Amino acid sequence: DEWKVFETNFNELHEDFFKDLLAKYPKLSNRDLKLCAYLKMNLTSKEIAPLIGISVRGVEVHRYRLRKKIDVDNSENLTNWLIANF
């Protein structure tokens, strides 16, 4: 329920973010989309961990897997890439 409120507010600020992301990467899960939203807000792994309910290491693993799914090079900062491209 909290996520729905967040998603509504987030969409007001970043129109079409989820739609554009899913159009380009249709295999992203809801969890991937949540992580992308938090990264777009420029949150650190430490800040994201309690929001998703996993450890900081869990967030790092999730970021790594997300990077593979959307094919972002290791030399590129994932947060900066999301901010710049979406």
N, C-alpha and C positions, 0 to 999 in steps of 0.2 A: 504494500500500500504506500509506504514511504517512497518507493522507487517511482510509482506513478506520479506523485506530486513533484518529485525531482525531475522526472522526464518532461513533464509539462512545462515547468519553469525553464529547464535547459533548452527546450525547443523554442521557447519565446526568444531566448538570447541567441541561439545558434540555429536559425531556421534551416530545415532540411539536412541537418548533420547526419542523423541516423539514416534517412532515406538515401542520401548520396553515398554514404558508407556501404549500405546494403546493396545499392545498385552496382557498385564497383566490386564488392566482396560479398556475394550472397551467402557464403558458407559460414559467416560469422554468427556465433551463438549470442544469446541474450547476455551472457556473462562477458563475452568479448566486447559487446556494445557498451556495457557498463564501464568496463576498464577504459575503453576509448574515450568515453565521456569524461571520466575522471582525469585522464591524461590531457585531454583537450583543455581542461580547467587548470592545467599545469600543476597538478598535485604530485607529490613524491610517493614512492612506494610505501614509506612509513605512514603517510597520511591516508593512503588508499586502503591499506590492510584492515583497519577496523571498520571501514565502510562496507567492505565486501565480506568481512568476517573470516579472514584467513591471515596467516603469518606474513611478515614482510618477505620472507624467502618464497612463500607461495605466490605473492604478487610478482616477484622477480621471475619466477618460472612461467607464470601466466603471460607476462610481458614478452618473454622469450618465444613462447608458442604463438602469441599474437603476431609478433614480428615475422615468424615463419609463414603464417597464414596469409599475411598481406604483402609478403615479399619485400620487406624493408631491409636494406643492407645494414650490416653490423656497424659500419662506420657512421651511419646516420642516427641521430638522436630520435627515438620513436615519438616522444612528446612534441619536439619541434616539427617533425614530419607531419604529424596529425594537425597541428596548429596551422602549418603552412598550406596543407593540401585540402583541408576540409573546413 
